[in-house]
Amino acid sequence: MKKAIIAIVALLAAAGVSIGAFMAVKTKSDKETKQEELKQADFILFDFESDAINKIDISSPEGDYTFEYENMEWNLTQCSGTHFDTNQTKVQGIVSFMAYLQAKDSYGEATEENKAKYGLDNPYVVTLSGDTEPYVLYLGNKSPTGEYYYGYTSTKNNVYAIPSSIISNIYATRLELKNNNFVPYSSSEIIGLELVRDGEVIYTLDYDTENRYWHLPDEYEMLSVDQTKVTSTLAIIARLTAEVMLPEDENDITTYGFDKPIAEFTVKGNDGTEKTLLFSKYGQDAQTYTYVYNQEAKQVETFYAGDLDFIDKTPIDFVMKKIECANLYSSSEFEIISEDINVEFTLNANEEWAKYKDNDIDLSNANTLSYFENFFNTFAYIGLEKIDVVNSPNLENPILTTKFTDINDKFTQVDFVESDNSGLCYVFVNGEYTGTLTSTEFINGDDSISYAFDLFCQQAGIEK
């Protein structure tokens, strides 16, 4: 009996020791967990809503900058040096990455000694402000391994190690703060383009906001602008971004040859602003890259030369390449007068008939209609080869005249006058020079009007 009691007492004593040990270990573990939680909480440098921020102040060795958020975008309101357009993605990223910023380690109080030790005696400073107290981040050197930046904040006076992968989105050089787009407009915001080469205006395109179409100056009024060609050019201009942005230098104009640019291009925005850019072929990579100088920002950038073909264009690249003199299905009469052919027709293609001399022509026959339409189109649609609004040729001795009357009795006469440029002739409509030249091949070449007329007559079985 005594032995049994001793055994029970021994078990209870052992259990007591175990419970005590367990409680001691648990208390230690809870304490360590609490300390770790406090430590991790201390590493959370910022935790706020990014939407509350509407102002960013940056103080760096390169200069001081202030950005303010208004009208759904960030705008540079104050800066050192030349004013520039804002890189929206970069500036918004500063706010987004600072909104929740967490350090990985701490190096003690931010004393003057520690600040000097970690490059924080002359820090890069970012201040975010809005509806709350400002959030200020001070950044110093990178760690020897490059994994971290050393920094401290306005609310926590310790020096922390903050991952470089995060800080790379907050720290920004002057070049990174600049908008690297070719122009600061979307394609729908552009309302004007002007290209100058060798001191001469090559083309000017303006958007009529009321009637919603692009047009050339008045001297080109006889030409129809191909709206799709303009809008495709605008799409290219709006999406272009610089391959490289070079550091600012007061000698940029002469260094890169912008004192003698190959082109000067002005883009106008619907906000009343405009951007003028100079282009230069510079260096051994001139075939691949073109240097561009943004005059307003005094910034040199490089772009792929192949993306800038709009500086090589002329007005003819933006107009309809064919002039429609008449339409088969709206014509009632036409006449052709030249050395090779002299014919006169009446017709109604909608009712499928035509008349030439005493010949009634059945256009319900598919083959006959095809040959007749091909013949008609050789002189009803004139292909443009060149635009020349400088010369003022006289309407004398035309080598070809075509006359059209439509079903509403509207009369149109087109005359072709040979130019000094071999193989080309001036085009006149109703006695007025159109500012264009076309090839003479359709008059006397292998695919001439007379040849097409011969083929039609053979198909229709009529005598010329």
C-alpha positions in Angstrom: 0.0 0.0 0.0 2.7 2.4 0.9 4.5 1.6 -2.3 1.4 2.5 -4.3 1.0 5.8 -2.6 4.6 6.7 -3.2 4.1 5.9 -6.9 1.1 8.1 -7.2 2.9 11.0 -5.5 5.8 10.5 -7.8 3.5 10.6 -10.9 1.8 13.8 -9.6 5.1 15.4 -9.0 6.3 14.5 -12.5 3.1 15.9 -14.0 3.6 19.1 -12.0 7.1 19.5 -13.3 5.8 18.9 -16.9 3.0 21.4 -16.5 5.4 23.9 -15.2 7.8 23.4 -18.0 5.1 23.6 -20.5 3.8 26.9 -19.1 7.3 28.3 -19.0 7.9 27.3 -22.7 4.5 28.7 -23.7 5.2 32.0 -22.0 8.5 32.3 -23.7 6.9 31.4 -27.1 4.1 33.9 -26.6 6.6 36.6 -25.7 8.8 35.8 -28.8 5.7 35.8 -31.0 4.6 39.1 -29.6 8.1 40.6 -30.1 8.1 39.3 -33.7 4.6 40.8 -34.3 5.8 44.1 -33.0 8.9 43.9 -35.1 6.9 43.1 -38.2 4.5 46.0 -37.4 7.5 48.3 -37.1 8.6 47.2 -40.6 5.4 48.5 -42.1 6.5 52.0 -43.0 3.3 53.2 -44.7 -0.2 51.9 -45.1 -2.7 54.3 -46.6 -5.2 54.8 -49.4 -3.4 56.0 -52.6 -6.6 57.7 -53.7 -6.2 60.3 -50.9 -3.0 61.6 -52.4 -3.1 64.6 -54.8 0.3 66.1 -54.5 3.9 64.7 -54.8 7.0 66.7 -53.9 10.4 65.3 -54.9 13.7 66.6 -53.7 16.7 65.0 -55.4 20.3 65.8 -56.4 19.0 66.6 -59.9 16.4 69.1 -58.7 13.1 69.6 -57.0 9.7 68.7 -58.6 6.1 69.1 -57.6 3.3 67.1 -59.3 -0.4 67.8 -58.6 -3.3 65.6 -59.6 -6.0 67.4 -61.5 -8.4 66.5 -64.3 -7.6 62.9 -64.0 -3.9 63.2 -64.5 -0.6 64.3 -62.8 0.8 67.6 -63.9 4.2 69.1 -63.2 3.5 72.4 -61.4 7.0 73.3 -60.2 10.4 72.1 -61.2 14.1 72.8 -61.4 15.2 73.5 -65.0 13.0 73.1 -68.0 9.4 72.3 -67.6 8.4 68.9 -69.1 5.4 66.7 -69.7 4.8 64.1 -67.0 5.3 60.4 -67.3 1.9 59.4 -65.9 2.8 55.7 -65.3 6.0 56.5 -63.4 4.5 59.2 -61.2 1.4 57.2 -60.3 3.6 54.3 -59.5 5.4 56.4 -56.8 2.0 56.8 -55.0 1.0 53.2 -55.5 4.2 51.7 -54.2 4.5 54.0 -51.2 0.9 53.4 -50.2 1.9 50.1 -48.6 5.7 50.1 -48.0 7.4 47.4 -45.9 11.0 47.2 -44.8 13.0 44.0 -44.3 15.3 45.1 -41.5 16.1 47.9 -39.1 19.5 49.5 -38.3 18.6 51.5 -35.2 17.7 55.1 -34.6 18.2 57.6 -37.4 20.8 59.6 -35.6 23.0 62.0 -37.4 25.8 59.4 -37.2 23.6 56.8 -38.8 22.3 59.1 -41.4 25.8 59.9 -42.5 26.7 56.2 -42.4 23.8 55.2 -44.7 23.8 58.2 -47.1 20.8 59.8 -45.4 22.5 63.1 -44.6 21.7 64.3 -48.1 18.7 62.1 -49.0 16.3 61.7 -51.9 13.0 62.9 -50.4 9.5 62.0 -51.6 6.6 63.7 -49.9 3.0 62.7 -50.6 0.2 64.8 -49.3 -3.6 65.1 -49.7 -6.4 64.8 -47.2 -4.1 63.6 -44.4 -0.8 64.5 -42.8 2.1 64.3 -45.4 3.8 61.0 -45.8 7.6 61.6 -46.2 10.2 59.0 -47.3 13.9 59.7 -47.0 16.2 57.5 -49.2 19.9 57.1 -48.9 22.5 54.7 -50.3 22.0 51.2 -51.8 23.2 48.3 -49.7 26.6 46.7 -50.8 24.7 43.8 -52.4 22.2 46.2 -54.1 19.2 44.3 -52.6 18.1 47.2 -50.4 18.0 51.0 -50.1 18.5 52.5 -46.7 15.8 54.9 -45.6 13.6 56.3 -42.9 10.2 58.1 -42.7 8.5 61.1 -41.2 6.7 58.8 -38.7 9.4 56.3 -37.8 12.8 57.5 -36.8 14.7 54.3 -37.5 16.9 53.5 -40.4 15.4 50.6 -42.4 16.5 48.3 -45.3 13.8 48.6 -48.0 13.9 46.2 -51.0 15.3 47.7 -54.1 12.6 46.0 -56.2 10.1 48.3 -54.5 12.2 51.4 -54.3 12.9 51.2 -58.1 9.3 52.2 -58.5 9.5 55.1 -56.1 13.0 56.5 -56.8 12.9 58.4 -60.2 15.5 60.3 -62.1 14.6 63.4 -64.0 14.5 61.4 -67.3 12.2 58.8 -65.8 9.8 61.6 -64.6 9.5 62.9 -68.2 6.9 61.7 -70.6 8.7 59.5 -73.1 5.8 59.6 -75.6 6.5 61.2 -79.0 3.7 63.7 -78.2 1.5 64.1 -75.1 -1.7 63.6 -77.1 -3.9 60.6 -78.0 -4.8 60.3 -81.7 -8.3 61.7 -81.0 -6.7 64.8 -79.3 -4.6 65.8 -82.4 -6.2 68.5 -84.6 -3.2 69.7 -86.7 0.0 68.5 -88.4 2.6 70.5 -90.2 5.9 69.3 -91.8 8.7 71.6 -92.8 11.8 70.5 -94.8 14.6 72.8 -95.9 12.6 75.8 -94.7 9.6 74.9 -96.9 6.2 73.8 -95.7 5.7 70.4 -97.2 2.2 69.7 -95.9 -0.3 71.1 -93.4 -3.3 69.1 -92.3 -6.0 70.5 -90.1 -9.1 68.9 -88.5 -12.5 70.5 -89.0 -14.0 69.7 -85.6 -17.5 70.8 -86.7 -17.7 68.6 -89.8 -15.2 66.0 -88.5 -12.8 65.6 -91.4 -9.2 66.4 -92.2 -8.3 68.8 -95.0 -5.4 70.4 -96.7 -5.0 74.1 -97.2 -7.3 76.0 -99.7 -4.9 75.6 -102.6 -5.6 71.8 -102.5 -9.4 72.3 -102.4 -9.8 70.3 -105.6 -8.4 67.2 -103.9 -10.1 64.8 -101.5 -8.2 63.9 -98.4 -8.2 60.2 -97.7 -9.4 60.3 -94.1 -8.1 56.7 -93.3 -4.6 57.6 -94.4 -4.6 60.5 -92.0 -6.0 58.6 -89.1 -3.6 55.7 -89.5 -0.7 58.3 -89.4 -2.2 59.8 -86.2 -2.3 56.3 -84.6 1.4 55.9 -85.2 2.2 59.3 -83.9 0.2 58.8 -80.7 1.7 55.5 -79.7 5.3 56.3 -80.4 7.6 56.1 -77.4 11.3 57.0 -77.3 13.9 54.2 -77.4 16.4 56.3 -75.5 16.1 59.7 -73.7 19.4 61.5 -73.5 20.5 63.7 -70.6 19.9 67.4 -71.1 22.8 69.5 -72.4 22.7 73.1 -73.5 24.8 72.1 -76.6 22.3 69.5 -77.8 21.2 71.7 -80.7 24.6 71.6 -82.4 25.9 68.3 -80.9 23.2 66.2 -82.6 22.8 68.4 -85.7 19.5 70.0 -84.8 20.8 73.4 -86.0 20.4 71.9 -89.5 17.5 69.4 -89.1 16.3 67.1 -91.8 12.7 68.0 -90.8 10.6 70.1 -88.4 7.3 68.6 -87.3 4.5 70.4 -85.4 1.6 68.6 -83.7 -1.3 70.6 -82.4 -3.6 69.4 -79.6 -7.3 70.1 -79.1 -6.3 71.8 -75.7 -4.7 74.7 -77.6 -1.1 73.5 -77.1 1.3 72.3 -79.7 4.6 70.4 -79.8 7.4 71.2 -82.3 10.0 68.5 -82.9 13.3 68.6 -84.9 14.7 65.6 -86.6 18.4 64.7 -87.3 20.3 61.8 -88.7 23.3 61.5 -86.4 26.1 59.0 -85.8 26.8 55.6 -87.2 23.4 54.2 -86.4 21.6 56.9 -88.5 20.0 54.3 -90.7 18.4 52.6 -87.7 17.7 55.5 -85.3 16.6 59.1 -85.8 17.4 61.7 -83.2 14.4 63.9 -82.2 14.6 67.1 -80.3 11.5 68.3 -78.3 11.9 72.0 -78.4 9.5 72.8 -75.6 11.1 70.3 -73.2 14.6 70.8 -74.6 14.9 67.0 -74.7 16.8 64.7 -77.1 15.3 61.3 -77.8 15.9 58.5 -80.3 13.3 56.6 -82.2 13.4 53.9 -84.8 13.7 55.6 -88.2 11.1 53.2 -89.7 8.5 54.5 -87.3 8.9 58.1 -88.5 8.0 57.8 -92.2 5.5 60.6 -91.9 8.4 63.1 -92.1 9.1 61.7 -95.6 5.5 62.2 -96.8 4.1 64.8 -99.2 0.4 65.9 -99.7 -0.1 63.2 -102.3 0.4 60.6 -99.6 -2.8 61.9 -97.9 -5.2 62.3 -100.8 -7.3 60.0 -102.8 -5.0 58.7 -105.6 -7.8 58.8 -108.1 -10.1 61.7 -109.2 -13.6 60.6 -109.9 -14.7 62.6 -113.0 -18.0 60.7 -113.4 -19.8 57.6 -112.3 -21.2 55.1 -114.8 -24.5 54.7 -113.1 -25.2 58.4 -112.7 -24.2 59.4 -116.2 -26.5 60.1 -119.1 -24.0 61.3 -121.7 -20.3 61.5 -122.3 -17.9 62.6 -125.0 -14.2 62.0 -125.7 -12.1 64.2 -127.9 -8.5 63.5 -128.8 -6.3 62.7 -131.8 -6.8 59.0 -131.3 -10.4 58.8 -130.4 -13.5 61.0 -130.9 -16.7 59.4 -129.6 -20.1 60.4 -128.1 -22.4 58.1 -126.1 -25.8 58.4 -124.4 -26.7 55.8 -121.8 -28.6 54.6 -118.8 -26.6 51.9 -117.1 -29.4 51.4 -114.5 -31.8 50.5 -117.3 -29.0 48.5 -119.0 -28.7 50.3 -122.3 -26.3 52.7 -124.2 -26.3 54.2 -127.6 -23.4 55.0 -129.9 -24.1 56.5 -133.3 -26.8 54.2 -134.6 -25.9 51.3 -132.4 -28.1 50.3 -129.5 -26.0 48.5 -126.9 -27.5 45.9 -124.6 -25.8 46.3 -121.2 -27.8 43.5 -119.7 -25.2 41.2 -121.3 -22.6 40.6 -118.5 -19.6 40.5 -120.9 -20.7 43.6 -122.8 -21.2 45.5 -119.6 -17.8 44.4 -118.3 -16.0 45.7 -121.4 -18.1 48.9 -121.5 -17.4 49.6 -117.8 -13.7 49.0 -118.3 -13.7 51.4 -121.2 -15.6 54.1 -119.3 -13.4 53.8 -116.2 -10.2 54.5 -118.2 -11.1 58.1 -118.5 -13.7 58.6 -115.7 -11.2 57.8 -112.9 -7.9 59.6 -113.2 -4.9 58.3 -111.3 -2.7 61.0 -109.6 1.0 60.9 -110.2 2.1 64.3 -108.8 0.8 67.3 -106.9 1.9 70.8 -108.0 0.1 73.7 -106.7 2.9 76.1 -107.3 2.6 76.3 -111.1 -0.3 77.9 -112.8 -0.5 76.3 -116.2 -2.8 77.6 -118.9 -5.6 75.6 -120.4 -4.3 75.5 -124.0 -4.2 72.8 -126.6 -5.5 69.9 -124.5 -4.3 66.5 -125.6 -7.6 65.0 -124.3 -11.0 66.4 -123.4 -13.8 64.4 -121.7 -17.3 65.8 -121.2 -19.9 64.2 -118.9 -23.6 65.0 -118.2 -25.2 63.2 -115.3 -28.8 62.2 -114.9 -29.5 65.5 -113.1 -28.1 67.5 -116.1 -24.9 68.5 -114.3 -22.1 69.0 -116.8 -18.5 68.3 -116.1 -15.5 68.8 -118.5 -12.1 67.5 -117.9 -9.1 68.7 -119.9 -5.6 67.2 -120.0 -2.7 69.6 -121.0 0.8 68.2 -121.6 3.4 69.4 -119.1 7.1 70.0 -119.5 7.6 66.9 -117.3 7.8 64.0 -119.9 4.9 61.6 -119.6 2.8 63.8 -117.4 -0.1 66.2 -118.0 -2.0 68.8 -116.0 -5.6 68.0 -115.0 -8.2 70.7 -115.4 -11.9 70.3 -114.2 -14.4 72.7 -115.6 -11.6 75.0 -116.7 -9.9 75.1 -113.3 -6.4 73.6 -112.7 -6.7 70.9 -110.0 -3.1 71.2 -108.8 -2.4 67.6 -110.0 -0.7 65.8 -112.8 -1.5 62.4 -114.2 0.3 60.0 -116.6 -0.3 60.3 -120.3 -0.2 56.5 -120.7 -4.0 56.2 -120.4 -4.3 58.5 -123.4 -1.9 56.8 -125.8 -0.3 53.8 -123.9 -0.9 50.1 -124.1 -3.9 50.5 -121.7 -5.2 53.6 -123.4 -8.8 54.7 -123.9 -8.7 53.9 -127.6 -7.4 50.4 -126.8 -10.2 49.8 -124.3 -12.7 51.2 -126.8 -11.5 48.8 -129.5 -12.0 45.8 -127.1 -15.5 47.0 -126.2 -16.5 47.4 -129.9 -15.3 43.9 -130.7 -17.3 42.5 -127.8 -20.4 44.5 -128.6 -20.1 43.7 -132.4 -20.3 47.3 -133.5 -18.4 49.4 -136.0 -16.3 52.3 -134.7 
